[in-house]
Amino acid sequence: MEFKHIPVMVEEVMTCLRCEPGRTYVDGTLGGGGHAEEILKRTGPDGIMIGMEWDQEAIDEAGKRLKPYGSRARIFRENFIHLSEVLKTAEIESVDGILLDLGLSLIQLERGERGFSFRGEGPLDMRMDMRRDCTAANLVNSLPLAELERILFEYGEERWARRIAKAIVSGREKEPIQTTGALGKIVYKAIPKKFHSRRIDPATRTFQAFRIRVNEELENLRGILESGWKALRREGRMCVISFHSLEDRMVKEAFRRWEREGMLGILTKKPLTPSEKEQKNNPRARSAKLRCAERR
Ligand SMILES: C[S@@+](CC[C@H](N)C(=O)[O-])C[C@H]1O[C@@H](n2cnc3c(N)ncnc32)[C@H](O)[C@@H]1O
């Protein structure tokens, strides 16, 4: 089955990045190539898009989509924290803009075998980059109780962290927890029924927490926020779309620090959010927050 990821806040992103012919941009989270294609359309005939992505399936998808743009689209299978190495390989000194559209693509979420979704059954994997060693099953079945609780509390902002961590430990004593369904059931039972929300599945926060930990998402974001601005030329812009408060807070604080230190000016005092129309057409867009800053 084909799942098409719909890029979020495209017009807002293009305005923030000021995409114009001849310019060079980095899309650090290429995914299915939706934003990247828009960048290529607007920077033609000679603009360049450097795409970074660590998931081979996404690279294949983006590669097909961006083929018509030939050598203007340069794709690297890399973690975005390796931006400066990639630019060196591409022989590019600095760029006009960097885009990060964090989190998962629909392609990853909807493929049960990747283990990201609590709907349906799949192996408890959750690696975006399949070259990495550690899966969610490894963590769930081996981490001590206190560490499980910390992950759930910090990365999932889960108020039932202790109960869920305890339920995981007693569940895995009976048999290893190997599937998304098995973890989902444990969480479902661990949270008292009267606190189950009608809007979101009780397992949502737990899955978010393990996904963030498996992929070291906050460490990666911190890394690019510390060094990314160095790749921008003067007046070049960095644009970050985040989907949960941990990421958004990190971006907000990094931008403020840069501004205080005189490296960047913040262009979005408050984060931009999708229009009502977009939220209706693409429910995934609902929690998106876009922040943008410009190199001084
Ligand atoms: C929300 S999707 C991007 C969708 C894309 N903007 C589009 O329009 O199709 C996020 C993508 O970033 C990738 N990703 C997340 N963290 C990454 C990292 N540290 N390095 C490289 N790619 C990463 C994920 O694998 C995923 O494919």
The ligand as an SDF file (V2000), in Angstrom:
LIG
                    3D

 27 29  0  0  0  0  0  0  0  0999 V2000
    8.3740   14.7330    9.1210 C   0  0  0  0  0  0  0  0  0  0  0  0
    9.4350   13.8210    8.0780 S   0  0  0  0  0  0  0  0  0  0  0  0
    9.9130   14.9550    6.8340 C   0  0  0  0  0  0  0  0  0  0  0  0
    8.9560   15.0580    5.7040 C   0  0  0  0  0  0  0  0  0  0  0  0
    9.4090   15.9430    4.5800 C   0  0  0  0  0  0  0  0  0  0  0  0
    9.5850   17.3220    4.9870 N   0  0  0  0  0  0  0  0  0  0  0  0
    8.4580   15.8690    3.3920 C   0  0  0  0  0  0  0  0  0  0  0  0
    7.9040   16.8960    3.0140 O   0  0  0  0  0  0  0  0  0  0  0  0
    8.2680   14.7770    2.8400 O   0  0  0  0  0  0  0  0  0  0  0  0
   10.8930   13.7090    9.0250 C   0  0  0  0  0  0  0  0  0  0  0  0
   11.9910   12.9040    8.3700 C   0  0  0  0  0  0  0  0  0  0  0  0
   13.2130   13.2460    9.0120 O   0  0  0  0  0  0  0  0  0  0  0  0
   13.9900   12.1060    9.1530 C   0  0  0  0  0  0  0  0  0  0  0  0
   14.9060   12.3680   10.2750 N   0  0  0  0  0  0  0  0  0  0  0  0
   14.5820   12.5410   11.5770 C   0  0  0  0  0  0  0  0  0  0  0  0
   15.6830   12.7640   12.3030 N   0  0  0  0  0  0  0  0  0  0  0  0
   16.7280   12.7470   11.4300 C   0  0  0  0  0  0  0  0  0  0  0  0
   18.1270   12.9330   11.5920 C   0  0  0  0  0  0  0  0  0  0  0  0
   18.6800   13.1640   12.7870 N   0  0  0  0  0  0  0  0  0  0  0  0
   18.8980   12.8780   10.4940 N   0  0  0  0  0  0  0  0  0  0  0  0
   18.3530   12.6510    9.2680 C   0  0  0  0  0  0  0  0  0  0  0  0
   17.0330   12.4540    9.0520 N   0  0  0  0  0  0  0  0  0  0  0  0
   16.2310   12.5040   10.1430 C   0  0  0  0  0  0  0  0  0  0  0  0
   13.0040   10.9870    9.4060 C   0  0  0  0  0  0  0  0  0  0  0  0
   13.5610    9.7480    9.0440 O   0  0  0  0  0  0  0  0  0  0  0  0
   11.8370   11.3940    8.5170 C   0  0  0  0  0  0  0  0  0  0  0  0
   11.9020   10.7900    7.2700 O   0  0  0  0  0  0  0  0  0  0  0  0
  1  2  1  0
  2  3  1  0
  2 10  1  0
  3  4  1  0
  4  5  1  0
  5  6  1  0
  5  7  1  0
  7  8  2  0
  7  9  1  0
 10 11  1  0
 11 12  1  0
 11 26  1  0
 12 13  1  0
 13 14  1  0
 13 24  1  0
 14 15  1  0
 14 23  1  0
 15 16  2  0
 16 17  1  0
 17 18  1  0
 17 23  2  0
 18 19  1  0
 18 20  2  0
 20 21  1  0
 21 22  2  0
 22 23  1  0
 24 25  1  0
 24 26  1  0
 26 27  1  0
M  CHG  2   2   1   9  -1
M  END
$$$$
